[in-house]
């Protein structure tokens, strides 16, 4: 039998409505994810965990506003509002998220100089979070991804999971996107499919 892991990406207060970097309807994923968890052999989560003054924050770039683009460790990327600063309320996992089944949490974005969208690696693929090794130890073959945000951290996590050799699925009704530019979420799903991921819905696991 295939060992499957549910990977919950960045379901944190700052990404919920009213948070520093709110994802529209981000809170809607919480009950869906809670319903999903009992269907999996392994449940793990990722957590954005930035130091204060992280280079991905627009506040660290003179003359830049949140959602402008800029260079972070050689990568041209969106500059974000200050968010998910380690130890703050905004960095906490959503209060409604049932964390009892979560066996391990992998923190990312901890290096102040480089961003980390993926739950597996930093943006330069130089530093691993240890997630691959953990999943291998658990003999996981299939990774099912949910959480926030579909067109940023979920997408990059899915792409890396596929690159690491796992079978990958993304749960369409258990993710929401930033959609900074119209069509970003649709393009993200296209990229994930192109990488070999299957797009599914929660009901597929609840039957």
N, C-alpha and C positions, 0 to 999 in steps of 0.2 A: 504494500500500500504506500502511496506517495505521502511523504511527510510535508505538510503545508504550514507556512507561517503567515500570520497576519501582521503586517507592518504598518503601524499607525504613525503617520508623518505630521509632526509639528501642530498638534491640536492644542494650541496654547492661547492664553488669554489675549495677548496682543494681536492675534490673528482673528479674533472673534469680533462681532459688531461692537463698536465702542472702543476697541483696542487701538494701539498706536499705529498698527498696520493692518487695519481690518480687511478681511476678505468678505465680500458680500455673501450673506447667508452662511457664513462659516460655521455658525452654531448648529446649522441643520444637519451637519455630518455626525454630531455626537450621538443621538439616539440610534442612528443606523449602525455606527461602529459598535455601540454597546450590544446591539442585537447580534452582530456578527461574531463576537469574540468566542462564544462557546463552540463554534463550528471548526475551530483550529487547534492543531496540536501544539503550536508555539505562537505566542503573542509577544511582540516587541514594539517599542516606540522610539521615535527620534524626538529631539528637543533642541531647538535653536537656543544657544547659550552663549551670547556675546559678552565680551568684556565691555566696560564703558569706553566710549570713544572709538568703537570699531571702525575700520577704514571704509566699510560699506555704508556707513551712515552719512547722509548728505551734510550733516552738521560738521563733519570733519573736512569738508571741501569748500574752501572760500568761494563765495559767489554762486554756490549750487543750492538748489531746492530739492526736497524729496521728489523722487520720480524723474529727476534729470539723470543723464548718464555721465559716467566718469570712469577713471581708471582705478582699479583696485588690484594691486600686485600684478600689474601688466594685463589684466583683463578688463575690457570695456564692458561695463554693466550698469544696471539701474542702481542709483544711489537711494537708499531707503531712509525713511524716518527712523530715529532711534527706536529700537524695538528689541524685545526678548533679552534685555540685559540680565545677565546671570544673577540669580538671587532675588529678582524683583517679582512683584505680583504678575506683571505682564508676561514673564517667562514661565510662569507655572502652567502645568497642564490644565485644561478646562475643568472647572469644578464638577461639571456634570458627567465627565468621562469616567467610566468605571475602570479603574486601574488595577483592580484585584487580579485579573488574569495576566497582566503585563509582567513578564519575567525579567525583562532587561530594558533599560533606556539608554540610548546612544546619543550623547550630546555632540553638537556640531557648531561650527562657527566660533570656536574658542580661541583661535589664533587672531589677534587683533589686526593683522596685516592682510589676511586673505579670507574671502568669503567661502561658505560651504553650503551649497543648496542641497546636494545629495546626502542621503543618510549613510553613504558608504565612504566617500572621499571628499577632500577639499576641492576647490574649483580647479586647481592645477594637478589634481590626481597624484599629489606627492605624499599626502598623509592620509592614512586609513583611520576610520573610526573604530575598527575592529568588528564591524557588523558582519562582514563576510565570514570571518573566522568563527564567530558565534553561530551563524546559521549552519556552517559546515559541521561544527561540533554537534549540533542538534540533528544532523543528517537531513536537513531541509532540502527539498528538491524544487518546491514551488513556493514563490513569494507572492502574496496578494497584498497590494498596496492601497491604502486609503489615507484621507487626511487633507492637509492644506500646504500649499495651494497647488491646484492641478497644473497650472502653467509655469510653476517655479519648482519648488522643492519636491513635489510629487513626481513631476516629469523627470527631473534629474535623478531621482532615486530609482525610478523605473528603468531608465536608460542604463544606469550603472548595474542594476540587478541583472539585466539581460546580458550586459557585457561580462559580468562575473560568472555567467553560465547557468543561472537559475531560470526555470520556467517562470514567467511573470504574468500576473493579471492585475488590472487596475479596476477598482469598483466605482463605476461611473456615478452612482447616486450617493457615494460616501466620500466624494471629493467636491470642492468648490474652488474657483479660480479667481485670481486678481483681475484678469482681463484688462490690463493696463491699456492695451490697444485692442480695438474691436477685432475679434477673431482669434485672440491669443489662445484661448482655451481649446477651440477647435483645432488650431494648429498643433497644440501640445498633444492632443489625442492622436493626431496624424503621425507625429514623430514617434510616439510610443508604439503605435501599431507597426510602423515601419521597422522599429527595432525588434519586433517579434512579440510584443506584449498583446495579450487578449483583453479587450474591454468587456467587462461583465457588469451585472447588477447584483445587489445584495441578495435578492430573492434566489439567485442561483445557489446560494449556500444555505438557505433557510428551508429548503423544501424537505 
